[in-house]
């Protein structure tokens, strides 16, 4: 059997029950997370200009979290959650 680095064998993984429930309950467009990150950045800038530095830093740290959740959401929706056999 010849192994190729370009087309590795695909493995199928079953989702856990909690993941299945969360995916069924959270039907959110992926761009929502991008808008939330941008709102966090704008909110942080506004707070900074108003002189509320500590609150500004707190709100500014939300942006990477929103983006990471968006990436996870996109990967799970596009690479396997909708296709039981794995990526197409």
VOPAGU-2260 file (C-alpha; in pm, 1 decimal, decimal comma):
REM VOPAGU-2260
SITE   aa  ch    i         X         Y         Z
SITE  UNK   A    0       0,0       0,0       0,0
SITE  UNK   A    1     145,4     332,0    -107,6
SITE  UNK   A    2      92,8     626,0     129,7
SITE  UNK   A    3      62,2     972,3     -12,8
SITE  UNK   A    4     111,3    1296,1     178,8
SITE  UNK   A    5    -129,1    1476,8     -53,5
SITE  UNK   A    6    -427,5    1251,9      15,1
SITE  UNK   A    7    -397,3    1102,0     363,6
SITE  UNK   A    8    -655,7     839,8     456,9
SITE  UNK   A    9    -968,0     997,7     604,0
SITE  UNK   A   10   -1083,4     899,2     946,5
SITE  UNK   A   11   -1437,1     931,1    1072,9
SITE  UNK   A   12   -1495,7    1064,0    1423,5
SITE  UNK   A   13   -1823,8    1059,7    1607,7
SITE  UNK   A   14   -1933,8    1379,7    1778,5
SITE  UNK   A   15   -2009,6    1365,0    2148,2
SITE  UNK   A   16   -2365,7    1414,0    2271,1
SITE  UNK   A   17   -2292,9    1760,1    2412,6
SITE  UNK   A   18   -2144,0    1875,6    2081,5
SITE  UNK   A   19   -2446,1    1748,8    1891,1
SITE  UNK   A   20   -2687,7    1932,9    2120,8
SITE  UNK   A   21   -2486,3    2256,7    2100,7
SITE  UNK   A   22   -2469,0    2242,1    1721,6
SITE  UNK   A   23   -2843,4    2185,6    1697,2
SITE  UNK   A   24   -2920,4    2474,9    1932,4
SITE  UNK   A   25   -2670,5    2728,5    1797,0
SITE  UNK   A   26   -2759,9    2815,3    1442,7
SITE  UNK   A   27   -2559,0    3134,6    1400,5
SITE  UNK   A   28   -2419,7    3275,0    1074,3
SITE  UNK   A   29   -2040,3    3266,3    1079,9
SITE  UNK   A   30   -2004,1    3637,1    1002,5
SITE  UNK   A   31   -2182,6    3716,6    1330,9
SITE  UNK   A   32   -1859,5    3635,2    1513,8
SITE  UNK   A   33   -1662,5    3872,1    1289,9
SITE  UNK   A   34   -1909,6    4153,6    1360,9
SITE  UNK   A   35   -1889,9    4079,7    1734,5
SITE  UNK   A   36   -1509,4    4103,8    1719,3
SITE  UNK   A   37   -1527,1    4434,0    1532,4
SITE  UNK   A   38   -1779,7    4568,6    1784,4
SITE  UNK   A   39   -1543,5    4466,3    2063,4
SITE  UNK   A   40   -1255,6    4653,1    1899,3
SITE  UNK   A   41   -1466,7    4965,3    1843,9
SITE  UNK   A   42   -1601,4    4946,9    2198,6
SITE  UNK   A   43   -1249,9    4912,3    2334,4
SITE  UNK   A   44   -1130,6    5212,3    2134,2
SITE  UNK   A   45   -1426,5    5419,2    2253,6
SITE  UNK   A   46   -1360,4    5328,7    2615,8
SITE  UNK   A   47    -992,2    5411,4    2571,6
SITE  UNK   A   48   -1080,3    5756,2    2435,8
SITE  UNK   A   49   -1314,7    5810,3    2731,6
SITE  UNK   A   50   -1025,7    5740,0    2969,9
SITE  UNK   A   51   -1148,1    5403,5    3097,2
SITE  UNK   A   52    -827,7    5209,9    3031,3
SITE  UNK   A   53    -895,2    4898,7    3242,0
SITE  UNK   A   54   -1242,6    4847,3    3098,8
SITE  UNK   A   55   -1104,2    4914,5    2751,7
SITE  UNK   A   56    -847,8    4635,7    2790,3
SITE  UNK   A   57   -1114,6    4398,4    2920,0
SITE  UNK   A   58   -1349,3    4461,7    2627,9
SITE  UNK   A   59   -1061,3    4455,2    2376,9
SITE  UNK   A   60    -970,3    4103,3    2485,6
SITE  UNK   A   61   -1307,5    3975,6    2367,4
SITE  UNK   A   62   -1215,0    4017,5    1997,9
SITE  UNK   A   63    -976,5    3719,5    1972,2
SITE  UNK   A   64   -1225,5    3504,1    2160,0
SITE  UNK   A   65   -1504,4    3589,8    1915,9
SITE  UNK   A   66   -1274,8    3520,7    1620,6
SITE  UNK   A   67   -1164,3    3186,3    1764,3
SITE  UNK   A   68   -1524,5    3081,2    1824,8
SITE  UNK   A   69   -1602,5    3184,5    1466,1
SITE  UNK   A   70   -1318,7    2971,1    1331,6
SITE  UNK   A   71   -1432,7    2673,4    1538,8
SITE  UNK   A   72   -1790,4    2725,2    1422,0
SITE  UNK   A   73   -1683,8    2742,9    1057,0
SITE  UNK   A   74   -1462,2    2435,3    1083,1
SITE  UNK   A   75   -1722,5    2221,2    1255,5
SITE  UNK   A   76   -1999,0    2327,5    1019,7
SITE  UNK   A   77   -1786,7    2291,4     706,5
SITE  UNK   A   78   -1559,4    1998,5     776,3
SITE  UNK   A   79   -1762,7    1727,2     931,3
SITE  UNK   A   80   -2058,9    1817,4    1143,6
SITE  UNK   A   81   -2288,1    1828,9     840,6
SITE  UNK   A   82   -2129,0    1523,6     679,2
SITE  UNK   A   83   -2135,9    1215,3     903,7
SITE  UNK   A   84   -1861,3    1044,9     701,5
SITE  UNK   A   85   -1623,2    1341,2     739,7
SITE  UNK   A   86   -1507,6    1602,2     489,7
SITE  UNK   A   87   -1618,3    1562,3     132,4
